[in-house]
């Protein structure tokens, strides 16, 4: 799959809350760095991250744009609650090697009535 196709599949699996399917899109040693959090390293850890996130909040990704440039795809997204963000996906050999995401974590926590860290 090309990077854009991988991101399209990522969105489909994300909206299905399919942590196993999502994790299979990543290389074994991939890094998922949502910049509001510490980087998550390795396919198994990424699967666990998605399992935890889907257990804590109902999330929906609505695609605004997907751009592709070489080995990179860029996703601009929003959700039904008004949160917006973007993700950068570096894909090699049909697998995500690096994902970096930017979004407002404080707004996300408030929208989903999740605890706000004090540190």
NUTI-40430 format. One record per residue (C-alpha): residue number from 1; chain; y, z, x. Coordinates in pm, whole numbers. Each point is the difference from the previous one (the first is absolute). Layout:
BEGIN
i	ch	yy	zz	xx
NUM	A	Y	Z	X $
...
# end
This chain:
BEGIN
i	ch	yy	zz	xx
1	A	0	0	0 $
2	A	357	-63	106 $
3	A	237	301	17 $
4	A	162	-87	-335 $
5	A	-341	-22	-168 $
6	A	-99	335	149 $
7	A	314	160	-146 $
8	A	-68	-157	-339 $
9	A	-351	150	10 $
10	A	149	331	123 $
11	A	226	15	-308 $
12	A	-289	-79	-236 $
13	A	-219	272	152 $
14	A	290	248	16 $
15	A	71	-51	-371 $
16	A	-371	59	-69 $
17	A	18	325	206 $
18	A	-291	-136	207 $
19	A	12	201	324 $
20	A	-330	-145	124 $
21	A	106	-359	-61 $
22	A	337	64	161 $
23	A	-155	156	308 $
24	A	-219	-308	47 $
25	A	316	-209	49 $
26	A	77	196	319 $
27	A	-137	-43	351 $
28	A	-213	291	124 $
29	A	283	131	223 $
30	A	289	-96	-230 $
31	A	317	205	-36 $
32	A	172	64	-333 $
33	A	342	150	65 $
34	A	200	83	-307 $
35	A	309	105	191 $
36	A	62	297	-229 $
37	A	-334	138	127 $
38	A	-197	18	323 $
39	A	-200	-312	91 $
40	A	-356	-14	-131 $
41	A	-240	-146	256 $
42	A	-339	-157	-70 $
43	A	-159	-160	-306 $
44	A	-178	320	-111 $
45	A	320	206	21 $
46	A	189	-270	-190 $
47	A	-264	8	-275 $
48	A	35	378	-22 $
49	A	380	-33	-17 $
50	A	-25	-241	-294 $
51	A	-256	223	-176 $
52	A	239	296	29 $
53	A	301	-201	-114 $
54	A	-179	-143	-304 $
55	A	-121	351	-94 $
56	A	358	133	9 $
57	A	200	-270	-176 $
58	A	-36	-303	-227 $
59	A	153	-278	207 $
60	A	70	-362	-83 $
61	A	126	-264	239 $
62	A	206	-279	-155 $
63	A	54	-286	244 $
64	A	357	-118	39 $
65	A	-61	-224	303 $
66	A	-267	-72	257 $
67	A	105	-180	316 $
68	A	-226	-128	276 $
69	A	92	-70	361 $
70	A	-284	-71	238 $
71	A	-229	305	12 $
72	A	238	206	-215 $
73	A	53	41	-373 $
74	A	287	193	-153 $
75	A	-22	150	-348 $
76	A	304	101	-204 $
77	A	-113	214	-292 $
78	A	113	222	-282 $
79	A	-177	227	-243 $
80	A	49	61	-373 $
81	A	196	320	73 $
82	A	267	-181	202 $
83	A	-116	79	353 $
84	A	35	-289	244 $
85	A	-139	-59	345 $
86	A	-133	-249	247 $
87	A	-306	-32	218 $
88	A	-68	-193	316 $
89	A	-359	-108	61 $
90	A	-124	-135	334 $
91	A	-331	-176	-60 $
92	A	-237	-147	257 $
93	A	-340	-155	-69 $
94	A	39	67	-372 $
95	A	55	377	37 $
96	A	309	219	-8 $
97	A	65	134	349 $
98	A	328	176	-77 $
99	A	177	86	-322 $
100	A	344	153	4 $
101	A	167	103	-326 $
102	A	348	111	-95 $
103	A	77	188	-323 $
104	A	182	311	-120 $
105	A	-254	282	16 $
106	A	226	259	-164 $
107	A	58	-223	-301 $
108	A	-375	-72	-20 $
109	A	-87	372	1 $
110	A	260	76	-267 $
111	A	-111	-292	-222 $
112	A	-361	119	8 $
113	A	80	372	-30 $
114	A	-163	69	336 $
115	A	94	291	226 $
116	A	295	-60	230 $
117	A	-62	121	357 $
118	A	238	265	123 $
119	A	-29	-99	366 $
# end
